[in-house]
């Protein structure tokens, strides 16, 4: 039986997690604070961008690089 890391789906998931973590690191994810939605504005730590529909702002805010890295660490430990 192949190990989990040798299975195609596991390799695919690991590659996607690596891509997300790399992108988050390039955004200085560990030091950029938290992103948040406030009506038509998305707060990106030190800068607020207005003009979003509130639904879109709620969609964008969870892509906070710091959140991605927090979620990546436990996933990386599981996938070894």
mmJSON file of the N, C-alpha and C atoms, coordinates in Angstrom:
{"data_MODEL":{"atom_site":{
"group_PDB":["ATOM","ATOM","ATOM","ATOM","ATOM","ATOM","ATOM","ATOM","ATOM","ATOM","ATOM","ATOM","ATOM","ATOM","ATOM","ATOM","ATOM","ATOM","ATOM","ATOM","ATOM","ATOM","ATOM","ATOM","ATOM","ATOM","ATOM","ATOM","ATOM","ATOM","ATOM","ATOM","ATOM","ATOM","ATOM","ATOM","ATOM","ATOM","ATOM","ATOM","ATOM","ATOM","ATOM","ATOM","ATOM","ATOM","ATOM","ATOM","ATOM","ATOM","ATOM","ATOM","ATOM","ATOM","ATOM","ATOM","ATOM","ATOM","ATOM","ATOM","ATOM","ATOM","ATOM","ATOM","ATOM","ATOM","ATOM","ATOM","ATOM","ATOM","ATOM","ATOM","ATOM","ATOM","ATOM","ATOM","ATOM","ATOM","ATOM","ATOM","ATOM","ATOM","ATOM","ATOM","ATOM","ATOM","ATOM","ATOM","ATOM","ATOM","ATOM","ATOM","ATOM","ATOM","ATOM","ATOM","ATOM","ATOM","ATOM","ATOM","ATOM","ATOM","ATOM","ATOM","ATOM","ATOM","ATOM","ATOM","ATOM","ATOM","ATOM","ATOM","ATOM","ATOM","ATOM","ATOM","ATOM","ATOM","ATOM","ATOM","ATOM","ATOM","ATOM","ATOM","ATOM","ATOM","ATOM","ATOM","ATOM","ATOM","ATOM","ATOM","ATOM","ATOM","ATOM","ATOM","ATOM","ATOM","ATOM","ATOM","ATOM","ATOM","ATOM","ATOM","ATOM","ATOM","ATOM","ATOM","ATOM","ATOM","ATOM","ATOM","ATOM","ATOM","ATOM","ATOM","ATOM","ATOM","ATOM","ATOM","ATOM","ATOM","ATOM","ATOM","ATOM","ATOM","ATOM","ATOM","ATOM","ATOM","ATOM","ATOM","ATOM","ATOM","ATOM","ATOM","ATOM","ATOM","ATOM","ATOM","ATOM","ATOM","ATOM","ATOM","ATOM","ATOM","ATOM","ATOM","ATOM","ATOM","ATOM","ATOM","ATOM","ATOM","ATOM","ATOM","ATOM","ATOM","ATOM","ATOM","ATOM","ATOM","ATOM","ATOM","ATOM","ATOM","ATOM","ATOM","ATOM","ATOM","ATOM","ATOM","ATOM","ATOM","ATOM","ATOM","ATOM","ATOM","ATOM","ATOM","ATOM","ATOM","ATOM","ATOM","ATOM","ATOM","ATOM","ATOM","ATOM","ATOM","ATOM","ATOM","ATOM","ATOM","ATOM","ATOM","ATOM","ATOM","ATOM","ATOM"],
"id":[1,2,3,4,5,6,7,8,9,10,11,12,13,14,15,16,17,18,19,20,21,22,23,24,25,26,27,28,29,30,31,32,33,34,35,36,37,38,39,40,41,42,43,44,45,46,47,48,49,50,51,52,53,54,55,56,57,58,59,60,61,62,63,64,65,66,67,68,69,70,71,72,73,74,75,76,77,78,79,80,81,82,83,84,85,86,87,88,89,90,91,92,93,94,95,96,97,98,99,100,101,102,103,104,105,106,107,108,109,110,111,112,113,114,115,116,117,118,119,120,121,122,123,124,125,126,127,128,129,130,131,132,133,134,135,136,137,138,139,140,141,142,143,144,145,146,147,148,149,150,151,152,153,154,155,156,157,158,159,160,161,162,163,164,165,166,167,168,169,170,171,172,173,174,175,176,177,178,179,180,181,182,183,184,185,186,187,188,189,190,191,192,193,194,195,196,197,198,199,200,201,202,203,204,205,206,207,208,209,210,211,212,213,214,215,216,217,218,219,220,221,222,223,224,225,226,227,228,229,230,231,232,233,234,235,236,237,238,239,240],
"type_symbol":["N","C","C","N","C","C","N","C","C","N","C","C","N","C","C","N","C","C","N","C","C","N","C","C","N","C","C","N","C","C","N","C","C","N","C","C","N","C","C","N","C","C","N","C","C","N","C","C","N","C","C","N","C","C","N","C","C","N","C","C","N","C","C","N","C","C","N","C","C","N","C","C","N","C","C","N","C","C","N","C","C","N","C","C","N","C","C","N","C","C","N","C","C","N","C","C","N","C","C","N","C","C","N","C","C","N","C","C","N","C","C","N","C","C","N","C","C","N","C","C","N","C","C","N","C","C","N","C","C","N","C","C","N","C","C","N","C","C","N","C","C","N","C","C","N","C","C","N","C","C","N","C","C","N","C","C","N","C","C","N","C","C","N","C","C","N","C","C","N","C","C","N","C","C","N","C","C","N","C","C","N","C","C","N","C","C","N","C","C","N","C","C","N","C","C","N","C","C","N","C","C","N","C","C","N","C","C","N","C","C","N","C","C","N","C","C","N","C","C","N","C","C","N","C","C","N","C","C","N","C","C","N","C","C","N","C","C","N","C","C"],
"label_atom_id":["N","CA","C","N","CA","C","N","CA","C","N","CA","C","N","CA","C","N","CA","C","N","CA","C","N","CA","C","N","CA","C","N","CA","C","N","CA","C","N","CA","C","N","CA","C","N","CA","C","N","CA","C","N","CA","C","N","CA","C","N","CA","C","N","CA","C","N","CA","C","N","CA","C","N","CA","C","N","CA","C","N","CA","C","N","CA","C","N","CA","C","N","CA","C","N","CA","C","N","CA","C","N","CA","C","N","CA","C","N","CA","C","N","CA","C","N","CA","C","N","CA","C","N","CA","C","N","CA","C","N","CA","C","N","CA","C","N","CA","C","N","CA","C","N","CA","C","N","CA","C","N","CA","C","N","CA","C","N","CA","C","N","CA","C","N","CA","C","N","CA","C","N","CA","C","N","CA","C","N","CA","C","N","CA","C","N","CA","C","N","CA","C","N","CA","C","N","CA","C","N","CA","C","N","CA","C","N","CA","C","N","CA","C","N","CA","C","N","CA","C","N","CA","C","N","CA","C","N","CA","C","N","CA","C","N","CA","C","N","CA","C","N","CA","C","N","CA","C","N","CA","C","N","CA","C","N","CA","C","N","CA","C","N","CA","C","N","CA","C","N","CA","C","N","CA","C","N","CA","C"],
"label_alt_id":[null,null,null,null,null,null,null,null,null,null,null,null,null,null,null,null,null,null,null,null,null,null,null,null,null,null,null,null,null,null,null,null,null,null,null,null,null,null,null,null,null,null,null,null,null,null,null,null,null,null,null,null,null,null,null,null,null,null,null,null,null,null,null,null,null,null,null,null,null,null,null,null,null,null,null,null,null,null,null,null,null,null,null,null,null,null,null,null,null,null,null,null,null,null,null,null,null,null,null,null,null,null,null,null,null,null,null,null,null,null,null,null,null,null,null,null,null,null,null,null,null,null,null,null,null,null,null,null,null,null,null,null,null,null,null,null,null,null,null,null,null,null,null,null,null,null,null,null,null,null,null,null,null,null,null,null,null,null,null,null,null,null,null,null,null,null,null,null,null,null,null,null,null,null,null,null,null,null,null,null,null,null,null,null,null,null,null,null,null,null,null,null,null,null,null,null,null,null,null,null,null,null,null,null,null,null,null,null,null,null,null,null,null,null,null,null,null,null,null,null,null,null,null,null,null,null,null,null,null,null,null,null,null,null,null,null,null,null,null,null],
"label_comp_id":["UNK","UNK","UNK","UNK","UNK","UNK","UNK","UNK","UNK","UNK","UNK","UNK","UNK","UNK","UNK","UNK","UNK","UNK","UNK","UNK","UNK","UNK","UNK","UNK","UNK","UNK","UNK","UNK","UNK","UNK","UNK","UNK","UNK","UNK","UNK","UNK","UNK","UNK","UNK","UNK","UNK","UNK","UNK","UNK","UNK","UNK","UNK","UNK","UNK","UNK","UNK","UNK","UNK","UNK","UNK","UNK","UNK","UNK","UNK","UNK","UNK","UNK","UNK","UNK","UNK","UNK","UNK","UNK","UNK","UNK","UNK","UNK","UNK","UNK","UNK","UNK","UNK","UNK","UNK","UNK","UNK","UNK","UNK","UNK","UNK","UNK","UNK","UNK","UNK","UNK","UNK","UNK","UNK","UNK","UNK","UNK","UNK","UNK","UNK","UNK","UNK","UNK","UNK","UNK","UNK","UNK","UNK","UNK","UNK","UNK","UNK","UNK","UNK","UNK","UNK","UNK","UNK","UNK","UNK","UNK","UNK","UNK","UNK","UNK","UNK","UNK","UNK","UNK","UNK","UNK","UNK","UNK","UNK","UNK","UNK","UNK","UNK","UNK","UNK","UNK","UNK","UNK","UNK","UNK","UNK","UNK","UNK","UNK","UNK","UNK","UNK","UNK","UNK","UNK","UNK","UNK","UNK","UNK","UNK","UNK","UNK","UNK","UNK","UNK","UNK","UNK","UNK","UNK","UNK","UNK","UNK","UNK","UNK","UNK","UNK","UNK","UNK","UNK","UNK","UNK","UNK","UNK","UNK","UNK","UNK","UNK","UNK","UNK","UNK","UNK","UNK","UNK","UNK","UNK","UNK","UNK","UNK","UNK","UNK","UNK","UNK","UNK","UNK","UNK","UNK","UNK","UNK","UNK","UNK","UNK","UNK","UNK","UNK","UNK","UNK","UNK","UNK","UNK","UNK","UNK","UNK","UNK","UNK","UNK","UNK","UNK","UNK","UNK","UNK","UNK","UNK","UNK","UNK","UNK","UNK","UNK","UNK","UNK","UNK","UNK"],
"label_asym_id":["A","A","A","A","A","A","A","A","A","A","A","A","A","A","A","A","A","A","A","A","A","A","A","A","A","A","A","A","A","A","A","A","A","A","A","A","A","A","A","A","A","A","A","A","A","A","A","A","A","A","A","A","A","A","A","A","A","A","A","A","A","A","A","A","A","A","A","A","A","A","A","A","A","A","A","A","A","A","A","A","A","A","A","A","A","A","A","A","A","A","A","A","A","A","A","A","A","A","A","A","A","A","A","A","A","A","A","A","A","A","A","A","A","A","A","A","A","A","A","A","A","A","A","A","A","A","A","A","A","A","A","A","A","A","A","A","A","A","A","A","A","A","A","A","A","A","A","A","A","A","A","A","A","A","A","A","A","A","A","A","A","A","A","A","A","A","A","A","A","A","A","A","A","A","A","A","A","A","A","A","A","A","A","A","A","A","A","A","A","A","A","A","A","A","A","A","A","A","A","A","A","A","A","A","A","A","A","A","A","A","A","A","A","A","A","A","A","A","A","A","A","A","A","A","A","A","A","A","A","A","A","A","A","A","A","A","A","A","A","A"],
"label_entity_id":["1","1","1","1","1","1","1","1","1","1","1","1","1","1","1","1","1","1","1","1","1","1","1","1","1","1","1","1","1","1","1","1","1","1","1","1","1","1","1","1","1","1","1","1","1","1","1","1","1","1","1","1","1","1","1","1","1","1","1","1","1","1","1","1","1","1","1","1","1","1","1","1","1","1","1","1","1","1","1","1","1","1","1","1","1","1","1","1","1","1","1","1","1","1","1","1","1","1","1","1","1","1","1","1","1","1","1","1","1","1","1","1","1","1","1","1","1","1","1","1","1","1","1","1","1","1","1","1","1","1","1","1","1","1","1","1","1","1","1","1","1","1","1","1","1","1","1","1","1","1","1","1","1","1","1","1","1","1","1","1","1","1","1","1","1","1","1","1","1","1","1","1","1","1","1","1","1","1","1","1","1","1","1","1","1","1","1","1","1","1","1","1","1","1","1","1","1","1","1","1","1","1","1","1","1","1","1","1","1","1","1","1","1","1","1","1","1","1","1","1","1","1","1","1","1","1","1","1","1","1","1","1","1","1","1","1","1","1","1","1"],
"label_seq_id":[1,1,1,2,2,2,3,3,3,4,4,4,5,5,5,6,6,6,7,7,7,8,8,8,9,9,9,10,10,10,11,11,11,12,12,12,13,13,13,14,14,14,15,15,15,16,16,16,17,17,17,18,18,18,19,19,19,20,20,20,21,21,21,22,22,22,23,23,23,24,24,24,25,25,25,26,26,26,27,27,27,28,28,28,29,29,29,30,30,30,31,31,31,32,32,32,33,33,33,34,34,34,35,35,35,36,36,36,37,37,37,38,38,38,39,39,39,40,40,40,41,41,41,42,42,42,43,43,43,44,44,44,45,45,45,46,46,46,47,47,47,48,48,48,49,49,49,50,50,50,51,51,51,52,52,52,53,53,53,54,54,54,55,55,55,56,56,56,57,57,57,58,58,58,59,59,59,60,60,60,61,61,61,62,62,62,63,63,63,64,64,64,65,65,65,66,66,66,67,67,67,68,68,68,69,69,69,70,70,70,71,71,71,72,72,72,73,73,73,74,74,74,75,75,75,76,76,76,77,77,77,78,78,78,79,79,79,80,80,80],
"pdbx_PDB_ins_code":[null,null,null,null,null,null,null,null,null,null,null,null,null,null,null,null,null,null,null,null,null,null,null,null,null,null,null,null,null,null,null,null,null,null,null,null,null,null,null,null,null,null,null,null,null,null,null,null,null,null,null,null,null,null,null,null,null,null,null,null,null,null,null,null,null,null,null,null,null,null,null,null,null,null,null,null,null,null,null,null,null,null,null,null,null,null,null,null,null,null,null,null,null,null,null,null,null,null,null,null,null,null,null,null,null,null,null,null,null,null,null,null,null,null,null,null,null,null,null,null,null,null,null,null,null,null,null,null,null,null,null,null,null,null,null,null,null,null,null,null,null,null,null,null,null,null,null,null,null,null,null,null,null,null,null,null,null,null,null,null,null,null,null,null,null,null,null,null,null,null,null,null,null,null,null,null,null,null,null,null,null,null,null,null,null,null,null,null,null,null,null,null,null,null,null,null,null,null,null,null,null,null,null,null,null,null,null,null,null,null,null,null,null,null,null,null,null,null,null,null,null,null,null,null,null,null,null,null,null,null,null,null,null,null,null,null,null,null,null,null],
"Cartn_x":[0.834,0.0,0.881,0.507,1.29,0.998,2.015,1.806,0.908,0.345,-0.551,0.139,1.414,2.152,2.365,2.275,2.479,1.197,0.073,-1.199,-1.424,-1.959,-2.135,-2.971,-4.058,-4.893,-4.129,-3.396,-2.619,-1.549,-0.908,0.108,-0.541,-1.727,-2.44,-2.792,-3.361,-3.749,-2.526,-1.449,-0.223,0.319,0.263,0.735,-0.119,-1.439,-2.308,-2.044,-1.854,-1.543,-0.215,0.766,2.064,1.913,1.083,0.85,0.211,-0.813,-1.486,-0.548,0.234,1.168,2.235,2.735,3.737,3.199,1.983,1.352,1.156,0.709,0.498,1.817,2.877,4.188,4.658,4.415,4.819,4.046,2.884,2.098,2.488,3.586,4.04,2.964,2.407,1.292,1.516,2.732,2.949,2.916,3.024,3.084,2.104,1.132,0.273,-1.052,-1.23,-2.475,-3.603,-4.831,-5.977,-6.786,-7.293,-8.181,-9.59,-10.412,-11.784,-12.707,-13.975,-14.979,-15.815,-16.057,-16.882,-17.791,-18.945,-19.86,-19.247,-19.017,-18.463,-16.937,-16.312,-14.864,-14.229,-13.057,-12.247,-11.032,-10.818,-9.663,-8.49,-7.42,-6.209,-5.132,-5.299,-4.347,-4.187,-3.233,-2.905,-3.669,-4.388,-5.087,-6.511,-7.464,-8.843,-9.188,-9.776,-10.224,-11.738,-12.307,-13.759,-14.245,-15.554,-16.158,-16.582,-16.384,-16.829,-18.307,-19.03,-20.367,-20.143,-20.974,-20.75,-20.572,-21.287,-21.134,-19.741,-19.213,-17.861,-16.832,-17.043,-16.117,-16.046,-17.192,-17.202,-16.499,-16.508,-15.812,-14.297,-13.883,-12.46,-11.742,-12.337,-11.666,-11.093,-11.745,-11.159,-9.888,-9.534,-8.305,-7.079,-7.226,-6.154,-4.942,-3.771,-2.596,-2.253,-2.43,-2.133,-3.06,-4.324,-5.258,-4.846,-4.457,-4.019,-2.842,-1.876,-0.707,-1.073,-2.009,-2.454,-3.084,-3.875,-4.519,-3.547,-2.529,-1.562,-0.707,-0.301,0.601,0.046,-1.21,-1.737,-1.901,-2.292,-2.446,-1.099,-0.074,1.25,1.742,1.433,1.853,1.167,-0.092,-0.839,-0.283,0.051,0.513,2.015,2.686,4.056,5.071],
"Cartn_y":[-1.186,0.0,1.252,2.238,3.466,4.363,5.119,6.081,7.193,7.96,9.064,10.051,10.347,11.314,10.831,9.53,8.99,8.982,9.25,9.199,10.498,10.384,11.576,12.682,12.353,13.381,14.094,13.342,13.956,14.887,14.481,15.347,16.614,16.468,17.617,18.6,18.095,18.955,19.63,18.874,19.449,20.56,20.357,21.386,22.648,22.517,23.691,24.417,23.668,24.295,25.039,24.435,25.101,26.404,26.383,27.598,28.688,28.332,29.326,29.886,29.017,29.479,30.381,30.026,30.855,32.227,32.262,33.542,34.379,33.746,34.464,35.007,34.225,34.698,35.897,35.885,37.021,38.281,38.123,39.276,39.684,39.123,39.404,38.997,37.797,37.312,37.273,37.061,36.969,38.323,39.411,40.695,41.73,41.315,42.339,42.511,41.943,42.12,41.296,41.635,40.885,41.724,41.082,41.727,41.62,42.617,42.588,43.336,42.985,43.629,44.56,45.768,46.769,47.398,46.797,47.327,47.277,48.451,48.534,48.612,48.4,48.561,47.272,46.968,45.869,46.505,46.182,46.692,45.738,46.238,45.456,45.986,45.779,46.218,47.726,48.229,49.637,50.458,49.788,50.474,49.94,50.822,50.423,50.724,49.757,49.957,49.959,51.044,51.177,50.837,50.731,50.528,49.103,48.2,46.82,46.72,45.87,45.507,44.753,44.94,44.272,42.755,42.12,40.672,40.331,41.141,40.907,41.188,42.227,42.524,41.348,40.753,39.58,38.388,38.309,37.233,37.464,38.703,39.033,38.932,39.418,39.508,38.178,37.027,35.772,35.333,36.006,35.64,36.309,36.771,37.355,36.421,36.886,36.019,35.415,36.155,35.609,34.442,34.519,33.42,32.208,32.421,31.307,30.589,31.355,30.727,29.999,30.543,29.843,28.503,28.482,27.243,26.302,26.849,26.018,25.205,25.803,25.108,23.784,23.732,22.431,21.457,21.949,21.075,20.506,21.325,20.863,19.772,19.901,18.893,17.552,17.59,16.365,15.695,16.506,15.953,15.655,16.035,15.674,16.343],
"Cartn_z":[0.0,0.0,0.0,-0.81,-0.895,0.303,0.7,1.778,1.271,2.202,1.839,0.907,1.154,0.346,-1.083,-1.331,-2.67,-3.504,-2.899,-3.602,-4.381,-5.603,-6.449,-5.797,-5.139,-4.518,-3.409,-2.606,-1.529,-2.101,-3.187,-3.815,-4.371,-4.966,-5.5,-4.383,-3.296,-2.168,-1.571,-1.404,-0.85,-1.752,-3.061,-3.986,-3.89,-3.763,-3.639,-2.321,-1.239,0.052,-0.019,-0.678,-0.844,-1.634,-2.689,-3.478,-2.633,-1.864,-1.022,0.031,0.657,1.689,1.078,-0.097,-0.759,-1.103,-1.616,-1.941,-0.682,0.387,1.647,2.192,2.082,2.563,1.754,0.455,-0.394,-0.02,0.593,1.056,2.468,2.977,4.337,5.338,5.136,5.925,7.42,7.872,9.311,10.013,9.278,9.957,9.454,8.653,8.051,8.769,9.941,10.675,10.087,10.441,9.945,8.978,7.956,7.02,7.578,7.312,7.814,6.86,6.912,6.079,6.934,6.417,7.09,6.047,5.82,4.802,3.425,2.807,1.459,1.462,2.623,2.767,3.262,2.713,3.238,3.891,5.164,5.885,5.691,5.077,4.863,5.803,7.072,8.096,8.106,7.327,7.387,6.35,5.436,4.351,4.27,4.068,3.825,2.374,1.702,0.333,0.31,-0.161,-0.231,-1.632,-1.772,-3.077,-3.352,-2.404,-2.577,-2.209,-2.905,-2.433,-1.119,-0.094,1.189,1.077,0.153,-0.018,-0.515,-1.423,-1.938,-0.846,-0.075,1.032,2.001,2.296,3.184,2.55,1.23,0.527,0.511,0.317,0.19,1.534,2.59,3.889,4.38,4.197,4.686,3.965,2.863,2.168,2.782,3.99,4.783,4.779,4.307,4.281,5.64,6.703,8.035,8.351,7.941,8.165,7.348,6.101,5.256,5.901,6.404,7.027,8.315,9.099,10.31,9.951,8.881,8.466,7.774,7.104,6.4,7.371,8.463,9.39,9.88,10.387,10.822,9.652,8.469,7.305,6.882,6.918,6.536,7.478,8.771,9.732,9.454,9.042,8.748,7.504,6.491,5.234,5.223,6.313,6.531,5.733],
"occupancy":[1.0,1.0,1.0,1.0,1.0,1.0,1.0,1.0,1.0,1.0,1.0,1.0,1.0,1.0,1.0,1.0,1.0,1.0,1.0,1.0,1.0,1.0,1.0,1.0,1.0,1.0,1.0,1.0,1.0,1.0,1.0,1.0,1.0,1.0,1.0,1.0,1.0,1.0,1.0,1.0,1.0,1.0,1.0,1.0,1.0,1.0,1.0,1.0,1.0,1.0,1.0,1.0,1.0,1.0,1.0,1.0,1.0,1.0,1.0,1.0,1.0,1.0,1.0,1.0,1.0,1.0,1.0,1.0,1.0,1.0,1.0,1.0,1.0,1.0,1.0,1.0,1.0,1.0,1.0,1.0,1.0,1.0,1.0,1.0,1.0,1.0,1.0,1.0,1.0,1.0,1.0,1.0,1.0,1.0,1.0,1.0,1.0,1.0,1.0,1.0,1.0,1.0,1.0,1.0,1.0,1.0,1.0,1.0,1.0,1.0,1.0,1.0,1.0,1.0,1.0,1.0,1.0,1.0,1.0,1.0,1.0,1.0,1.0,1.0,1.0,1.0,1.0,1.0,1.0,1.0,1.0,1.0,1.0,1.0,1.0,1.0,1.0,1.0,1.0,1.0,1.0,1.0,1.0,1.0,1.0,1.0,1.0,1.0,1.0,1.0,1.0,1.0,1.0,1.0,1.0,1.0,1.0,1.0,1.0,1.0,1.0,1.0,1.0,1.0,1.0,1.0,1.0,1.0,1.0,1.0,1.0,1.0,1.0,1.0,1.0,1.0,1.0,1.0,1.0,1.0,1.0,1.0,1.0,1.0,1.0,1.0,1.0,1.0,1.0,1.0,1.0,1.0,1.0,1.0,1.0,1.0,1.0,1.0,1.0,1.0,1.0,1.0,1.0,1.0,1.0,1.0,1.0,1.0,1.0,1.0,1.0,1.0,1.0,1.0,1.0,1.0,1.0,1.0,1.0,1.0,1.0,1.0,1.0,1.0,1.0,1.0,1.0,1.0,1.0,1.0,1.0,1.0,1.0,1.0,1.0,1.0,1.0,1.0,1.0,1.0],
"B_iso_or_equiv":[0.0,0.0,0.0,0.0,0.0,0.0,0.0,0.0,0.0,0.0,0.0,0.0,0.0,0.0,0.0,0.0,0.0,0.0,0.0,0.0,0.0,0.0,0.0,0.0,0.0,0.0,0.0,0.0,0.0,0.0,0.0,0.0,0.0,0.0,0.0,0.0,0.0,0.0,0.0,0.0,0.0,0.0,0.0,0.0,0.0,0.0,0.0,0.0,0.0,0.0,0.0,0.0,0.0,0.0,0.0,0.0,0.0,0.0,0.0,0.0,0.0,0.0,0.0,0.0,0.0,0.0,0.0,0.0,0.0,0.0,0.0,0.0,0.0,0.0,0.0,0.0,0.0,0.0,0.0,0.0,0.0,0.0,0.0,0.0,0.0,0.0,0.0,0.0,0.0,0.0,0.0,0.0,0.0,0.0,0.0,0.0,0.0,0.0,0.0,0.0,0.0,0.0,0.0,0.0,0.0,0.0,0.0,0.0,0.0,0.0,0.0,0.0,0.0,0.0,0.0,0.0,0.0,0.0,0.0,0.0,0.0,0.0,0.0,0.0,0.0,0.0,0.0,0.0,0.0,0.0,0.0,0.0,0.0,0.0,0.0,0.0,0.0,0.0,0.0,0.0,0.0,0.0,0.0,0.0,0.0,0.0,0.0,0.0,0.0,0.0,0.0,0.0,0.0,0.0,0.0,0.0,0.0,0.0,0.0,0.0,0.0,0.0,0.0,0.0,0.0,0.0,0.0,0.0,0.0,0.0,0.0,0.0,0.0,0.0,0.0,0.0,0.0,0.0,0.0,0.0,0.0,0.0,0.0,0.0,0.0,0.0,0.0,0.0,0.0,0.0,0.0,0.0,0.0,0.0,0.0,0.0,0.0,0.0,0.0,0.0,0.0,0.0,0.0,0.0,0.0,0.0,0.0,0.0,0.0,0.0,0.0,0.0,0.0,0.0,0.0,0.0,0.0,0.0,0.0,0.0,0.0,0.0,0.0,0.0,0.0,0.0,0.0,0.0,0.0,0.0,0.0,0.0,0.0,0.0,0.0,0.0,0.0,0.0,0.0,0.0],
"pdbx_formal_charge":[null,null,null,null,null,null,null,null,null,null,null,null,null,null,null,null,null,null,null,null,null,null,null,null,null,null,null,null,null,null,null,null,null,null,null,null,null,null,null,null,null,null,null,null,null,null,null,null,null,null,null,null,null,null,null,null,null,null,null,null,null,null,null,null,null,null,null,null,null,null,null,null,null,null,null,null,null,null,null,null,null,null,null,null,null,null,null,null,null,null,null,null,null,null,null,null,null,null,null,null,null,null,null,null,null,null,null,null,null,null,null,null,null,null,null,null,null,null,null,null,null,null,null,null,null,null,null,null,null,null,null,null,null,null,null,null,null,null,null,null,null,null,null,null,null,null,null,null,null,null,null,null,null,null,null,null,null,null,null,null,null,null,null,null,null,null,null,null,null,null,null,null,null,null,null,null,null,null,null,null,null,null,null,null,null,null,null,null,null,null,null,null,null,null,null,null,null,null,null,null,null,null,null,null,null,null,null,null,null,null,null,null,null,null,null,null,null,null,null,null,null,null,null,null,null,null,null,null,null,null,null,null,null,null,null,null,null,null,null,null],
"auth_seq_id":[1,1,1,2,2,2,3,3,3,4,4,4,5,5,5,6,6,6,7,7,7,8,8,8,9,9,9,10,10,10,11,11,11,12,12,12,13,13,13,14,14,14,15,15,15,16,16,16,17,17,17,18,18,18,19,19,19,20,20,20,21,21,21,22,22,22,23,23,23,24,24,24,25,25,25,26,26,26,27,27,27,28,28,28,29,29,29,30,30,30,31,31,31,32,32,32,33,33,33,34,34,34,35,35,35,36,36,36,37,37,37,38,38,38,39,39,39,40,40,40,41,41,41,42,42,42,43,43,43,44,44,44,45,45,45,46,46,46,47,47,47,48,48,48,49,49,49,50,50,50,51,51,51,52,52,52,53,53,53,54,54,54,55,55,55,56,56,56,57,57,57,58,58,58,59,59,59,60,60,60,61,61,61,62,62,62,63,63,63,64,64,64,65,65,65,66,66,66,67,67,67,68,68,68,69,69,69,70,70,70,71,71,71,72,72,72,73,73,73,74,74,74,75,75,75,76,76,76,77,77,77,78,78,78,79,79,79,80,80,80],
"auth_comp_id":["UNK","UNK","UNK","UNK","UNK","UNK","UNK","UNK","UNK","UNK","UNK","UNK","UNK","UNK","UNK","UNK","UNK","UNK","UNK","UNK","UNK","UNK","UNK","UNK","UNK","UNK","UNK","UNK","UNK","UNK","UNK","UNK","UNK","UNK","UNK","UNK","UNK","UNK","UNK","UNK","UNK","UNK","UNK","UNK","UNK","UNK","UNK","UNK","UNK","UNK","UNK","UNK","UNK","UNK","UNK","UNK","UNK","UNK","UNK","UNK","UNK","UNK","UNK","UNK","UNK","UNK","UNK","UNK","UNK","UNK","UNK","UNK","UNK","UNK","UNK","UNK","UNK","UNK","UNK","UNK","UNK","UNK","UNK","UNK","UNK","UNK","UNK","UNK","UNK","UNK","UNK","UNK","UNK","UNK","UNK","UNK","UNK","UNK","UNK","UNK","UNK","UNK","UNK","UNK","UNK","UNK","UNK","UNK","UNK","UNK","UNK","UNK","UNK","UNK","UNK","UNK","UNK","UNK","UNK","UNK","UNK","UNK","UNK","UNK","UNK","UNK","UNK","UNK","UNK","UNK","UNK","UNK","UNK","UNK","UNK","UNK","UNK","UNK","UNK","UNK","UNK","UNK","UNK","UNK","UNK","UNK","UNK","UNK","UNK","UNK","UNK","UNK","UNK","UNK","UNK","UNK","UNK","UNK","UNK","UNK","UNK","UNK","UNK","UNK","UNK","UNK","UNK","UNK","UNK","UNK","UNK","UNK","UNK","UNK","UNK","UNK","UNK","UNK","UNK","UNK","UNK","UNK","UNK","UNK","UNK","UNK","UNK","UNK","UNK","UNK","UNK","UNK","UNK","UNK","UNK","UNK","UNK","UNK","UNK","UNK","UNK","UNK","UNK","UNK","UNK","UNK","UNK","UNK","UNK","UNK","UNK","UNK","UNK","UNK","UNK","UNK","UNK","UNK","UNK","UNK","UNK","UNK","UNK","UNK","UNK","UNK","UNK","UNK","UNK","UNK","UNK","UNK","UNK","UNK","UNK","UNK","UNK","UNK","UNK","UNK"],
"auth_asym_id":["A","A","A","A","A","A","A","A","A","A","A","A","A","A","A","A","A","A","A","A","A","A","A","A","A","A","A","A","A","A","A","A","A","A","A","A","A","A","A","A","A","A","A","A","A","A","A","A","A","A","A","A","A","A","A","A","A","A","A","A","A","A","A","A","A","A","A","A","A","A","A","A","A","A","A","A","A","A","A","A","A","A","A","A","A","A","A","A","A","A","A","A","A","A","A","A","A","A","A","A","A","A","A","A","A","A","A","A","A","A","A","A","A","A","A","A","A","A","A","A","A","A","A","A","A","A","A","A","A","A","A","A","A","A","A","A","A","A","A","A","A","A","A","A","A","A","A","A","A","A","A","A","A","A","A","A","A","A","A","A","A","A","A","A","A","A","A","A","A","A","A","A","A","A","A","A","A","A","A","A","A","A","A","A","A","A","A","A","A","A","A","A","A","A","A","A","A","A","A","A","A","A","A","A","A","A","A","A","A","A","A","A","A","A","A","A","A","A","A","A","A","A","A","A","A","A","A","A","A","A","A","A","A","A","A","A","A","A","A","A"],
"auth_atom_id":["N","CA","C","N","CA","C","N","CA","C","N","CA","C","N","CA","C","N","CA","C","N","CA","C","N","CA","C","N","CA","C","N","CA","C","N","CA","C","N","CA","C","N","CA","C","N","CA","C","N","CA","C","N","CA","C","N","CA","C","N","CA","C","N","CA","C","N","CA","C","N","CA","C","N","CA","C","N","CA","C","N","CA","C","N","CA","C","N","CA","C","N","CA","C","N","CA","C","N","CA","C","N","CA","C","N","CA","C","N","CA","C","N","CA","C","N","CA","C","N","CA","C","N","CA","C","N","CA","C","N","CA","C","N","CA","C","N","CA","C","N","CA","C","N","CA","C","N","CA","C","N","CA","C","N","CA","C","N","CA","C","N","CA","C","N","CA","C","N","CA","C","N","CA","C","N","CA","C","N","CA","C","N","CA","C","N","CA","C","N","CA","C","N","CA","C","N","CA","C","N","CA","C","N","CA","C","N","CA","C","N","CA","C","N","CA","C","N","CA","C","N","CA","C","N","CA","C","N","CA","C","N","CA","C","N","CA","C","N","CA","C","N","CA","C","N","CA","C","N","CA","C","N","CA","C","N","CA","C","N","CA","C","N","CA","C","N","CA","C","N","CA","C","N","CA","C","N","CA","C"],
"pdbx_PDB_model_num":[1,1,1,1,1,1,1,1,1,1,1,1,1,1,1,1,1,1,1,1,1,1,1,1,1,1,1,1,1,1,1,1,1,1,1,1,1,1,1,1,1,1,1,1,1,1,1,1,1,1,1,1,1,1,1,1,1,1,1,1,1,1,1,1,1,1,1,1,1,1,1,1,1,1,1,1,1,1,1,1,1,1,1,1,1,1,1,1,1,1,1,1,1,1,1,1,1,1,1,1,1,1,1,1,1,1,1,1,1,1,1,1,1,1,1,1,1,1,1,1,1,1,1,1,1,1,1,1,1,1,1,1,1,1,1,1,1,1,1,1,1,1,1,1,1,1,1,1,1,1,1,1,1,1,1,1,1,1,1,1,1,1,1,1,1,1,1,1,1,1,1,1,1,1,1,1,1,1,1,1,1,1,1,1,1,1,1,1,1,1,1,1,1,1,1,1,1,1,1,1,1,1,1,1,1,1,1,1,1,1,1,1,1,1,1,1,1,1,1,1,1,1,1,1,1,1,1,1,1,1,1,1,1,1,1,1,1,1,1,1]
}}}
